[in-house]
Amino acid sequence: MYTFVSLEGSRATLSFEGPIDMNLDVGGVGMSGSGTMTGTTVVNLAEGRYQSQTSRMNLDMSMAGMTMKSNSTTTLELMPDP
């Protein structure tokens, strides 16, 4: 789900949040996981493209009777053309 946060000039900031569910076959061994992804996106409305995005993913995974947690943060930023 996306939520409007702010508008500054031509830059709109949106927040997002949603569930993650996965089921994979890794070399014949089943792997499953669930969690959430949250973050913010900045979109340049004048240029019609995003400027940056930061997201955080929290997963609880299970594989071959083992459980593990994965927490990761990703930041993407549009670089200007040289």
FISEDREN-387907 format. One record per residue: residue number from 1; x negated, y negated, z negated of N, C-alpha, C, O in turn; chain. Coordinates in Angstrom, 2 decimals. Layout:
BEGIN
<fikol n="NUM" n_x="X" n_y="Y" n_z="Z" ca_x="X" ca_y="Y" ca_z="Z" c_x="X" c_y="Y" c_z="Z" o_x="X" o_y="Y" o_z="Z" chain="A"/>
...
This chain:
BEGIN
<fikol n="1" n_x="-0.83" n_y="1.15" n_z="0.00" ca_x="0.00" ca_y="0.00" ca_z="0.00" c_x="-0.89" c_y="-1.24" c_z="0.00" o_x="-1.84" o_y="-1.33" o_z="-0.78" chain="A"/>
<fikol n="2" n_x="-0.59" n_y="-2.18" n_z="0.88" ca_x="-1.31" ca_y="-3.44" ca_z="0.95" c_x="-0.49" c_y="-4.54" c_z="0.27" o_x="0.73" o_y="-4.57" o_z="0.38" chain="A"/>
<fikol n="3" n_x="-1.18" n_y="-5.45" n_z="-0.43" ca_x="-0.53" ca_y="-6.56" ca_z="-1.10" c_x="-1.27" c_y="-7.84" c_z="-0.74" o_x="-2.50" o_y="-7.90" o_z="-0.83" chain="A"/>
<fikol n="4" n_x="-0.53" n_y="-8.86" n_z="-0.32" ca_x="-1.12" ca_y="-10.16" ca_z="-0.02" c_x="-1.62" c_y="-10.79" c_z="-1.32" o_x="-0.89" o_y="-10.83" o_z="-2.31" chain="A"/>
<fikol n="5" n_x="-2.87" n_y="-11.28" n_z="-1.32" ca_x="-3.47" ca_y="-11.90" ca_z="-2.50" c_x="-3.59" c_y="-13.41" c_z="-2.32" o_x="-3.16" o_y="-14.16" o_z="-3.19" chain="A"/>
<fikol n="6" n_x="-4.19" n_y="-13.86" n_z="-1.19" ca_x="-4.39" ca_y="-15.30" ca_z="-1.01" c_x="-4.65" c_y="-15.63" c_z="0.45" o_x="-4.95" o_y="-14.76" o_z="1.27" chain="A"/>
<fikol n="7" n_x="-4.53" n_y="-16.93" n_z="0.76" ca_x="-4.86" ca_y="-17.45" ca_z="2.08" c_x="-5.69" c_y="-18.71" c_z="1.87" o_x="-5.21" o_y="-19.67" o_z="1.27" chain="A"/>
<fikol n="8" n_x="-6.93" n_y="-18.71" n_z="2.37" ca_x="-7.82" ca_y="-19.87" ca_z="2.28" c_x="-8.28" c_y="-20.19" c_z="3.70" o_x="-9.09" o_y="-19.48" o_z="4.27" chain="A"/>
<fikol n="9" n_x="-7.75" n_y="-21.27" n_z="4.25" ca_x="-8.04" ca_y="-21.61" ca_z="5.64" c_x="-7.47" c_y="-20.52" c_z="6.53" o_x="-6.28" o_y="-20.24" o_z="6.49" chain="A"/>
<fikol n="10" n_x="-8.33" n_y="-19.90" n_z="7.34" ca_x="-7.86" ca_y="-18.82" ca_z="8.21" c_x="-8.18" c_y="-17.43" c_z="7.65" o_x="-8.02" o_y="-16.42" o_z="8.34" chain="A"/>
<fikol n="11" n_x="-8.64" n_y="-17.38" n_z="6.39" ca_x="-9.01" ca_y="-16.10" ca_z="5.79" c_x="-7.95" c_y="-15.63" c_z="4.79" o_x="-7.66" o_y="-16.29" o_z="3.79" chain="A"/>
<fikol n="12" n_x="-7.39" n_y="-14.48" n_z="5.10" ca_x="-6.39" ca_y="-13.87" ca_z="4.22" c_x="-7.04" c_y="-12.74" c_z="3.44" o_x="-7.79" o_y="-11.94" o_z="4.00" chain="A"/>
<fikol n="13" n_x="-6.75" n_y="-12.68" n_z="2.15" ca_x="-7.25" ca_y="-11.60" ca_z="1.30" c_x="-6.10" c_y="-10.68" c_z="0.95" o_x="-5.04" o_y="-11.13" o_z="0.50" chain="A"/>
<fikol n="14" n_x="-6.31" n_y="-9.40" n_z="1.16" ca_x="-5.31" ca_y="-8.37" ca_z="0.85" c_x="-5.93" c_y="-7.37" c_z="-0.11" o_x="-7.12" o_y="-7.05" o_z="-0.01" chain="A"/>
<fikol n="15" n_x="-5.13" n_y="-6.87" n_z="-1.02" ca_x="-5.59" ca_y="-5.75" ca_z="-1.85" c_x="-4.88" c_y="-4.50" c_z="-1.36" o_x="-3.81" o_y="-4.58" o_z="-0.77" chain="A"/>
<fikol n="16" n_x="-5.49" n_y="-3.35" n_z="-1.61" ca_x="-4.85" ca_y="-2.09" ca_z="-1.21" c_x="-5.07" c_y="-1.04" c_z="-2.27" o_x="-6.03" o_y="-1.08" o_z="-3.03" chain="A"/>
<fikol n="17" n_x="-4.14" n_y="-0.08" n_z="-2.30" ca_x="-4.21" ca_y="1.04" ca_z="-3.23" c_x="-3.40" c_y="2.18" c_z="-2.65" o_x="-2.33" o_y="1.96" o_z="-2.09" chain="A"/>
<fikol n="18" n_x="-3.92" n_y="3.39" n_z="-2.79" ca_x="-3.18" ca_y="4.53" ca_z="-2.28" c_x="-3.78" c_y="5.84" c_z="-2.74" o_x="-4.92" o_y="5.90" o_z="-3.20" chain="A"/>
<fikol n="19" n_x="-3.00" n_y="6.91" n_z="-2.61" ca_x="-3.46" ca_y="8.23" ca_z="-3.02" c_x="-4.35" c_y="8.89" c_z="-1.96" o_x="-4.26" o_y="8.58" o_z="-0.78" chain="A"/>
<fikol n="20" n_x="-5.20" n_y="9.80" n_z="-2.42" ca_x="-6.02" ca_y="10.63" ca_z="-1.54" c_x="-5.72" c_y="12.08" c_z="-1.91" o_x="-5.80" o_y="12.46" o_z="-3.08" chain="A"/>
<fikol n="21" n_x="-5.39" n_y="12.88" n_z="-0.93" ca_x="-5.20" ca_y="14.32" ca_z="-1.12" c_x="-5.94" c_y="15.03" c_z="-0.01" o_x="-5.80" o_y="14.67" o_z="1.16" chain="A"/>
<fikol n="22" n_x="-6.74" n_y="16.05" n_z="-0.36" ca_x="-7.48" ca_y="16.76" ca_z="0.67" c_x="-7.53" c_y="18.25" c_z="0.37" o_x="-7.55" o_y="18.67" o_z="-0.78" chain="A"/>
<fikol n="23" n_x="-7.56" n_y="19.02" n_z="1.44" ca_x="-7.76" ca_y="20.47" ca_z="1.39" c_x="-8.67" c_y="20.82" c_z="2.54" o_x="-8.32" o_y="20.58" o_z="3.70" chain="A"/>
<fikol n="24" n_x="-9.83" n_y="21.40" n_z="2.25" ca_x="-10.82" ca_y="21.71" ca_z="3.27" c_x="-11.25" c_y="23.17" c_z="3.18" o_x="-11.14" o_y="23.80" o_z="2.13" chain="A"/>
<fikol n="25" n_x="-11.74" n_y="23.68" n_z="4.31" ca_x="-12.37" ca_y="24.99" ca_z="4.34" c_x="-13.85" c_y="24.73" c_z="4.60" o_x="-14.22" o_y="24.33" o_z="5.71" chain="A"/>
<fikol n="26" n_x="-14.70" n_y="24.96" n_z="3.61" ca_x="-16.13" ca_y="24.70" ca_z="3.73" c_x="-16.85" c_y="26.04" c_z="3.80" o_x="-17.12" o_y="26.66" o_z="2.77" chain="A"/>
<fikol n="27" n_x="-17.14" n_y="26.49" n_z="5.00" ca_x="-17.83" ca_y="27.77" ca_z="5.18" c_x="-17.07" c_y="28.94" c_z="4.59" o_x="-17.67" o_y="29.85" o_z="4.04" chain="A"/>
<fikol n="28" n_x="-15.74" n_y="28.92" n_z="4.70" ca_x="-14.92" ca_y="30.01" ca_z="4.18" c_x="-14.53" c_y="29.84" c_z="2.72" o_x="-13.81" o_y="30.68" o_z="2.18" chain="A"/>
<fikol n="29" n_x="-14.98" n_y="28.79" n_z="2.09" ca_x="-14.63" ca_y="28.52" ca_z="0.70" c_x="-13.70" c_y="27.31" c_z="0.67" o_x="-14.01" o_y="26.26" o_z="1.23" chain="A"/>
<fikol n="30" n_x="-12.57" n_y="27.47" n_z="0.01" ca_x="-11.61" ca_y="26.38" ca_z="-0.07" c_x="-12.07" c_y="25.28" c_z="-1.02" o_x="-12.66" o_y="25.54" o_z="-2.06" chain="A"/>
<fikol n="31" n_x="-11.79" n_y="24.07" n_z="-0.64" ca_x="-12.10" ca_y="22.91" ca_z="-1.46" c_x="-10.89" c_y="22.00" c_z="-1.44" o_x="-10.32" o_y="21.74" o_z="-0.39" chain="A"/>
<fikol n="32" n_x="-10.50" n_y="21.52" n_z="-2.61" ca_x="-9.36" ca_y="20.62" ca_z="-2.68" c_x="-9.72" c_y="19.44" c_z="-3.57" o_x="-10.65" o_y="19.50" o_z="-4.38" chain="A"/>
<fikol n="33" n_x="-8.98" n_y="18.38" n_z="-3.40" ca_x="-9.24" ca_y="17.19" ca_z="-4.22" c_x="-8.08" c_y="16.22" c_z="-4.16" o_x="-7.27" o_y="16.25" o_z="-3.23" chain="A"/>
<fikol n="34" n_x="-8.02" n_y="15.38" n_z="-5.15" ca_x="-7.02" ca_y="14.33" ca_z="-5.17" c_x="-7.58" c_y="13.15" c_z="-5.96" o_x="-8.47" o_y="13.31" o_z="-6.79" chain="A"/>
<fikol n="35" n_x="-7.04" n_y="11.99" n_z="-5.69" ca_x="-7.51" ca_y="10.80" ca_z="-6.38" c_x="-6.86" c_y="9.56" c_z="-5.83" o_x="-5.75" o_y="9.61" o_z="-5.28" chain="A"/>
<fikol n="36" n_x="-7.55" n_y="8.44" n_z="-5.97" ca_x="-7.04" ca_y="7.16" ca_z="-5.50" c_x="-8.13" c_y="6.36" c_z="-4.80" o_x="-9.32" o_y="6.55" o_z="-5.05" chain="A"/>
<fikol n="37" n_x="-7.70" n_y="5.46" n_z="-3.94" ca_x="-8.59" ca_y="4.49" ca_z="-3.31" c_x="-7.98" c_y="3.12" c_z="-3.54" o_x="-6.79" o_y="2.91" o_z="-3.31" chain="A"/>
<fikol n="38" n_x="-8.81" n_y="2.18" n_z="-3.99" ca_x="-8.37" ca_y="0.80" ca_z="-4.23" c_x="-9.41" c_y="-0.14" c_z="-3.65" o_x="-10.55" o_y="0.25" o_z="-3.44" chain="A"/>
<fikol n="39" n_x="-9.01" n_y="-1.38" n_z="-3.39" ca_x="-9.98" ca_y="-2.34" ca_z="-2.91" c_x="-9.35" c_y="-3.60" c_z="-2.38" o_x="-8.16" o_y="-3.85" o_z="-2.55" chain="A"/>
<fikol n="40" n_x="-10.18" n_y="-4.41" n_z="-1.71" ca_x="-9.73" ca_y="-5.65" ca_z="-1.10" c_x="-10.31" c_y="-5.77" c_z="0.31" o_x="-11.40" o_y="-5.28" o_z="0.60" chain="A"/>
<fikol n="41" n_x="-9.55" n_y="-6.43" n_z="1.17" ca_x="-9.96" ca_y="-6.70" ca_z="2.54" c_x="-9.77" c_y="-8.19" c_z="2.81" o_x="-8.75" o_y="-8.76" o_z="2.45" chain="A"/>
<fikol n="42" n_x="-10.76" n_y="-8.81" n_z="3.46" ca_x="-10.64" ca_y="-10.20" ca_z="3.88" c_x="-10.55" c_y="-10.19" c_z="5.41" o_x="-11.43" o_y="-9.67" o_z="6.09" chain="A"/>
<fikol n="43" n_x="-9.47" n_y="-10.79" n_z="5.93" ca_x="-9.22" ca_y="-10.83" ca_z="7.37" c_x="-9.31" c_y="-12.27" c_z="7.85" o_x="-8.72" o_y="-13.17" o_z="7.26" chain="A"/>
<fikol n="44" n_x="-10.06" n_y="-12.49" n_z="8.93" ca_x="-10.13" ca_y="-13.80" ca_z="9.56" c_x="-9.02" c_y="-13.85" c_z="10.61" o_x="-9.14" o_y="-13.25" o_z="11.67" chain="A"/>
<fikol n="45" n_x="-7.95" n_y="-14.57" n_z="10.30" ca_x="-6.78" ca_y="-14.61" ca_z="11.18" c_x="-7.08" c_y="-15.35" c_z="12.49" o_x="-6.51" o_y="-15.01" o_z="13.53" chain="A"/>
<fikol n="46" n_x="-7.95" n_y="-16.35" n_z="12.46" ca_x="-8.30" ca_y="-17.10" ca_z="13.67" c_x="-9.04" c_y="-16.22" c_z="14.66" o_x="-8.85" o_y="-16.35" o_z="15.87" chain="A"/>
<fikol n="47" n_x="-9.89" n_y="-15.32" n_z="14.16" ca_x="-10.67" ca_y="-14.43" ca_z="15.03" c_x="-9.98" c_y="-13.10" c_z="15.27" o_x="-10.37" o_y="-12.36" o_z="16.18" chain="A"/>
<fikol n="48" n_x="-8.96" n_y="-12.79" n_z="14.48" ca_x="-8.23" ca_y="-11.53" ca_z="14.66" c_x="-9.02" c_y="-10.30" c_z="14.26" o_x="-8.85" o_y="-9.24" o_z="14.87" chain="A"/>
<fikol n="49" n_x="-9.88" n_y="-10.42" n_z="13.25" ca_x="-10.65" ca_y="-9.26" ca_z="12.79" c_x="-10.99" c_y="-9.42" c_z="11.31" o_x="-10.92" o_y="-10.51" o_z="10.75" chain="A"/>
<fikol n="50" n_x="-11.37" n_y="-8.30" n_z="10.71" ca_x="-11.69" ca_y="-8.39" ca_z="9.28" c_x="-13.09" c_y="-8.94" c_z="9.09" o_x="-13.96" o_y="-8.78" o_z="9.95" chain="A"/>
<fikol n="51" n_x="-13.30" n_y="-9.60" n_z="7.95" ca_x="-14.60" ca_y="-10.15" ca_z="7.57" c_x="-15.34" c_y="-9.19" c_z="6.66" o_x="-16.53" o_y="-8.95" o_z="6.83" chain="A"/>
<fikol n="52" n_x="-14.61" n_y="-8.65" n_z="5.68" ca_x="-15.27" ca_y="-7.77" ca_z="4.72" c_x="-14.24" c_y="-6.87" c_z="4.04" o_x="-13.03" o_y="-7.14" o_z="4.07" chain="A"/>
<fikol n="53" n_x="-14.75" n_y="-5.82" n_z="3.45" ca_x="-13.89" ca_y="-4.90" ca_z="2.70" c_x="-14.72" c_y="-4.24" c_z="1.60" o_x="-15.86" o_y="-3.84" o_z="1.83" chain="A"/>
<fikol n="54" n_x="-14.14" n_y="-4.15" n_z="0.43" ca_x="-14.74" ca_y="-3.43" ca_z="-0.68" c_x="-13.73" c_y="-2.40" c_z="-1.14" o_x="-12.57" o_y="-2.74" o_z="-1.39" chain="A"/>
<fikol n="55" n_x="-14.15" n_y="-1.15" n_z="-1.26" ca_x="-13.23" ca_y="-0.11" ca_z="-1.70" c_x="-13.88" c_y="0.77" c_z="-2.75" o_x="-15.10" o_y="0.96" o_z="-2.76" chain="A"/>
<fikol n="56" n_x="-13.05" n_y="1.31" n_z="-3.62" ca_x="-13.50" ca_y="2.23" ca_z="-4.66" c_x="-12.66" c_y="3.49" c_z="-4.54" o_x="-11.43" o_y="3.43" o_z="-4.52" chain="A"/>
<fikol n="57" n_x="-13.33" n_y="4.64" n_z="-4.47" ca_x="-12.66" ca_y="5.92" ca_z="-4.35" c_x="-13.00" c_y="6.77" c_z="-5.57" o_x="-14.17" o_y="6.97" o_z="-5.90" chain="A"/>
<fikol n="58" n_x="-11.97" n_y="7.26" n_z="-6.24" ca_x="-12.13" ca_y="8.16" ca_z="-7.38" c_x="-11.47" c_y="9.49" c_z="-7.02" o_x="-10.27" o_y="9.53" o_z="-6.74" chain="A"/>
<fikol n="59" n_x="-12.25" n_y="10.56" n_z="-7.02" ca_x="-11.75" ca_y="11.88" ca_z="-6.64" c_x="-12.02" c_y="12.91" c_z="-7.73" o_x="-13.08" o_y="12.92" o_z="-8.35" chain="A"/>
<fikol n="60" n_x="-11.05" n_y="13.78" n_z="-7.94" ca_x="-11.23" ca_y="14.99" ca_z="-8.75" c_x="-11.18" c_y="16.15" c_z="-7.76" o_x="-10.17" o_y="16.35" o_z="-7.08" chain="A"/>
<fikol n="61" n_x="-12.28" n_y="16.92" n_z="-7.67" ca_x="-12.38" ca_y="17.98" ca_z="-6.67" c_x="-12.56" c_y="19.34" c_z="-7.33" o_x="-13.06" o_y="19.45" o_z="-8.45" chain="A"/>
<fikol n="62" n_x="-12.14" n_y="20.35" n_z="-6.60" ca_x="-12.28" ca_y="21.72" ca_z="-7.07" c_x="-12.77" c_y="22.59" c_z="-5.92" o_x="-12.24" o_y="22.53" o_z="-4.81" chain="A"/>
<fikol n="63" n_x="-13.81" n_y="23.41" n_z="-6.21" ca_x="-14.36" ca_y="24.30" ca_z="-5.17" c_x="-14.96" c_y="25.52" c_z="-5.85" o_x="-15.79" o_y="25.39" o_z="-6.74" chain="A"/>
<fikol n="64" n_x="-14.54" n_y="26.68" n_z="-5.42" ca_x="-15.07" ca_y="27.96" ca_z="-5.93" c_x="-15.03" c_y="28.01" c_z="-7.46" o_x="-15.99" o_y="28.47" o_z="-8.08" chain="A"/>
<fikol n="65" n_x="-13.95" n_y="27.56" n_z="-8.05" ca_x="-13.80" ca_y="27.61" ca_z="-9.50" c_x="-14.52" c_y="26.52" c_z="-10.27" o_x="-14.46" o_y="26.46" o_z="-11.49" chain="A"/>
<fikol n="66" n_x="-15.21" n_y="25.65" n_z="-9.55" ca_x="-15.91" ca_y="24.54" ca_z="-10.20" c_x="-15.12" c_y="23.26" c_z="-9.97" o_x="-14.52" o_y="23.06" o_z="-8.91" chain="A"/>
<fikol n="67" n_x="-15.13" n_y="22.39" n_z="-10.96" ca_x="-14.51" ca_y="21.09" ca_z="-10.80" c_x="-15.57" c_y="20.01" c_z="-10.89" o_x="-16.58" o_y="20.16" o_z="-11.58" chain="A"/>
<fikol n="68" n_x="-15.34" n_y="18.93" n_z="-10.18" ca_x="-16.28" ca_y="17.82" ca_z="-10.20" c_x="-15.54" c_y="16.52" c_z="-9.93" o_x="-14.46" o_y="16.51" o_z="-9.34" chain="A"/>
<fikol n="69" n_x="-16.13" n_y="15.44" n_z="-10.38" ca_x="-15.59" ca_y="14.12" ca_z="-10.15" c_x="-16.52" c_y="13.37" c_z="-9.22" o_x="-17.74" o_y="13.52" o_z="-9.29" chain="A"/>
<fikol n="70" n_x="-15.94" n_y="12.57" n_z="-8.36" ca_x="-16.72" ca_y="11.72" ca_z="-7.47" c_x="-16.14" c_y="10.31" c_z="-7.54" o_x="-14.94" o_y="10.12" o_z="-7.33" chain="A"/>
<fikol n="71" n_x="-16.98" n_y="9.35" n_z="-7.83" ca_x="-16.60" ca_y="7.94" ca_z="-7.85" c_x="-17.57" c_y="7.19" c_z="-6.95" o_x="-18.78" o_y="7.23" o_z="-7.16" chain="A"/>
<fikol n="72" n_x="-17.04" n_y="6.51" n_z="-5.94" ca_x="-17.93" ca_y="5.78" ca_z="-5.04" c_x="-17.34" c_y="4.42" c_z="-4.70" o_x="-16.12" o_y="4.24" o_z="-4.64" chain="A"/>
<fikol n="73" n_x="-18.22" n_y="3.46" n_z="-4.47" ca_x="-17.83" ca_y="2.12" ca_z="-4.06" c_x="-18.53" c_y="1.82" c_z="-2.74" o_x="-19.72" o_y="2.07" o_z="-2.58" chain="A"/>
<fikol n="74" n_x="-17.76" n_y="1.27" n_z="-1.79" ca_x="-18.29" ca_y="0.94" ca_z="-0.47" c_x="-17.99" c_y="-0.53" c_z="-0.18" o_x="-16.88" o_y="-1.00" o_z="-0.40" chain="A"/>
<fikol n="75" n_x="-18.99" n_y="-1.25" n_z="0.32" ca_x="-18.79" ca_y="-2.64" ca_z="0.73" c_x="-19.20" c_y="-2.76" c_z="2.19" o_x="-20.31" o_y="-2.40" o_z="2.57" chain="A"/>
<fikol n="76" n_x="-18.28" n_y="-3.28" n_z="3.01" ca_x="-18.54" ca_y="-3.52" ca_z="4.42" c_x="-18.43" c_y="-5.02" c_z="4.66" o_x="-17.53" o_y="-5.68" o_z="4.15" chain="A"/>
<fikol n="77" n_x="-19.36" n_y="-5.56" n_z="5.44" ca_x="-19.32" ca_y="-6.98" ca_z="5.76" c_x="-19.66" c_y="-7.18" c_z="7.22" o_x="-20.66" o_y="-6.65" o_z="7.71" chain="A"/>
<fikol n="78" n_x="-18.83" n_y="-7.93" n_z="7.91" ca_x="-19.06" ca_y="-8.23" ca_z="9.33" c_x="-20.27" c_y="-9.13" c_z="9.46" o_x="-20.34" o_y="-10.19" o_z="8.84" chain="A"/>
<fikol n="79" n_x="-21.22" n_y="-8.72" n_z="10.26" ca_x="-22.44" ca_y="-9.51" ca_z="10.46" c_x="-22.24" c_y="-10.37" c_z="11.71" o_x="-21.66" o_y="-9.91" o_z="12.69" chain="A"/>
<fikol n="80" n_x="-22.72" n_y="-11.61" n_z="11.69" ca_x="-22.57" ca_y="-12.48" ca_z="12.87" c_x="-23.41" c_y="-11.94" c_z="14.03" o_x="-24.43" o_y="-11.28" o_z="13.84" chain="A"/>
<fikol n="81" n_x="-22.94" n_y="-12.24" n_z="15.25" ca_x="-23.71" ca_y="-11.87" ca_z="16.46" c_x="-25.01" c_y="-12.65" c_z="16.46" o_x="-25.04" o_y="-13.82" o_z="16.11" chain="A"/>
<fikol n="82" n_x="-26.11" n_y="-11.99" n_z="16.88" ca_x="-27.41" ca_y="-12.71" ca_z="16.92" c_x="-27.44" c_y="-13.77" c_z="17.99" o_x="-28.44" o_y="-14.46" o_z="18.15" chain="A"/>
